[in-house]
Amino acid sequence: MNSLATVPLFIVALIGLLTWRLSPKSDTRLVVLGAAMAYLANTPVLFWLGWTLTTLPLLKGQAKAPKLVLLASTGLLGAGFLMAAWGPSPWAFGLIAAAALLRKGIFPFHFWIPMAFETADLGVVNLMLNSHLGAFALLRFGVPLAPEVARQAIGFLAVLALFTAVYTALLATVAKRPRRILALLCTSQASFILAGIENRNLEGITGALIHWVVVSLATSSLVLVYQALENRTKEVTEPAGYLGFGYHAPRLAVFFAINMLALVGLPGTLGFAAEDLLFHGSLESHPLLGIGLPLATALNAITGYRLMTKLFLGRRSQATPVIPDALPQERWALVAPALILVAGGLFPNVLVALRAPAAESILSVLGSR
Amino acid sequence: MPMILVGMVAAPGLLLLLMCAHWLTVGGMGENQIRRSMAVVATIGSLLALVLGWGLFEDGEIRSGVMHWIAVGSYHFELELVVDRVSWPLVMLTNVLVALVAAFSIRYMHKERGFFCFFAWITLFWFGALLAFTASSIDLLLGGWELVGVSSVLLIGFFDERLDPVRNANRVFATYRLADLGLLIGIFALHSFAGTGSLDAMGELSGAGATVVALLLLMAASGKSAQGPFLGWLPRAMEGPTPSSALFYGAISVHLGAYLLLRAQPAIEASLLAKVAVISVGLGTALVATLVHRASADAKSSLAYASMAQIGIIFAEIGLGLPTLALLHMTGHAAMRTLQFLRAPSMLYDHHHLRAAAGGSLTPTGTHYEWLLPQRVRAWLYRVAIERGFYDAIVDRWILYPVLKMARWCEGFEPGNTHGAKFEIAPQGVERTQLEEVQG
């Protein structure tokens, strides 16, 4: 198995298990199976099959745009692999990169993610998005096809990713529905993975790979908490004011807070270590990231905190809906990612050691600056 | 000594972890358990700080030794704590004031529903403040700085049965995050110009490097200490419980900005522009804040503006190259203001007590220098003071509204967002709370 795949495979399996435990659906199994197949694939054909399996549940959804985008990305990836079968070429790399951009929701293709979050099963969309197969396809299969072209192209892709991070963070500041806010936060923070690769130094790429873990765990936990609220009351879908759910469900509130703050790099969580590495990696190589990362993170933090207060604070009165707090199975499912984020924040070197070999292999292909 | 330093900083962090584990497994600690835990850790912390102070007589500074918290390739995040003659007074003050405020709060918060939460956030703040004051590098200082900010915001929204604390917590959090951009980009600039994040590297900066770093850190310090363009958040923070207001906004949190400037003083000294900026921000804030303080109708807001005025003067002292005076001013001000905040709920009682002791009437304190100003100017200044310098209106009109307008404009291009949200903010002149009341 490729060193790049080890940790993401574990993360996808973990969030798949947690999603399945809290909301057992056959689509969840399909996405986990597809993602596992893709990460374990040694050949492009197997990878493409895994990729396609992960998109199938969304093709049944109501909204047309996500279906079209996912079909297009699957088609482009297949075309890229077919072209690569005749021999490595920049065109094959271009097709795989385009498939990755579509799937990751990089500007101008970011629009499908909020639509999918709002119209499809939240757990399944989250799982599909947090498998991060777009970035994986680009690094595992795309870059080795044409390293010279990749070096030039990744710079452009990173600027696009950075723009996506800031733009979606800005959009999130005026979004009102929690599903849309979560989608935009997820898109914005996930864009740093691609932007960080462009640092082309060990700390920057390791930071991007650790950020990958943070985004997957934190956004999945946020989605799980939000789903738990949605299962309890429909009032949460379009909050008219401050809902005050923290009064009856303090544990759900605390899990939401920990993951939200980890996502935006609170010290003591893995998010801080990831952002520190990304930040320092960009010092010499990618100064634009040094400005864009704090700006987008600040906007995301403001939006995330606003969402948290909307859902969990205010209105301690008889009008507060009485909902049960995290049930034992929810509590223990949410503890796992929170523990990884906090323990990883206190002792980041463990995860750094796990991700550094993958970063070295990416760096050896892309070459340092 | 190095182990004592590490133990002193780690003690509140370990207490917090213990509280979290307790909450997760068997529920929140009871009042007696919290009282005992806080008493033990605060006593140990204060004693260890005293021992460190004794050690400083022998050596100029005490270092914990370097630990590589993150090591990848040639990059190392060095975790090193240091206590010297600049940080020790603030470390000691933090330990002692946390102990005093905790003792006060045990009764003040008795039977409050969020008793456990309150002490958990205070412990988070305590750990963050000690980490910030003892950080040897600006990267580590950022860690403590942000923990202080988060705990501060959580306590502002503590009484969330009313909407104002929640709204104000949101606003303060946004202000903190925007001001912290100065610190983040300042760290970026310090690494670029000096090649290291060590606070000792401030002395190596000169020319444009010194100016850029000092101005960015001034922005961050202004945010934390409610100075200059960020002076509006402190009265909003008064929504939190009074003991936490005393600790955060009378004593430690607001002085963290001034502490950052003390550490950046060599860079400020090397740049005329930075010196002028620090002095202008400090004196400008002191002038506005002292006016508003005198016209404020409620005790806590009045004290908040009085704090801002004093910290403005401390900024000016740092800009003028008087760090020792600034440090003395900080410690004295923090101790005095904590007492005032803690006595604020008893202000009327104190006033009546004083009047009774004086035989039933108090002598007027006399006239002030405002009589030197023409009547029209005095009336105008009074208007500025009661409107709190028109700060919120200016920020809403010129910063918040344009940003939200741009975001809404971008949102207009987004497909699928058919249930477009209403503006959360009035264009001009209408208070947001009023607008929300009208909208029901």
Interface residues (C-beta under 8 A of the other chain):
Chain A: A63 A65 F111 P114 M115 E118 Y167 L170 L171 T173 V174 A175 K176 R177 R180 N201 L202 E203 T206 E238 G241 Y242 G244 G246 L261 L266 P267 G268 F272 A273 D276 L277 F279 H280 G281 L283 P287 G290 I291 P294 L295 A298 A301 I302 Y305 R306 T309 L313 G314 R315 R316 S317 V335 P348 N349 V352 A356 A359
Chain B: L24 H68 W69 I70 A71 V72 G73 S74 Y75 F77 G128 D139 L142 G143 G144 E146 L147 V150 V153 G157 D160 E161 L163 V166 A169 N170 F173 A174 R177 L178 D180 L181 L184 I185 I187 F188 H191 S192 V403 L404 M406 A407 R408 C410 E411 E414 P415 G416 N417 H419 A421 E424 E436
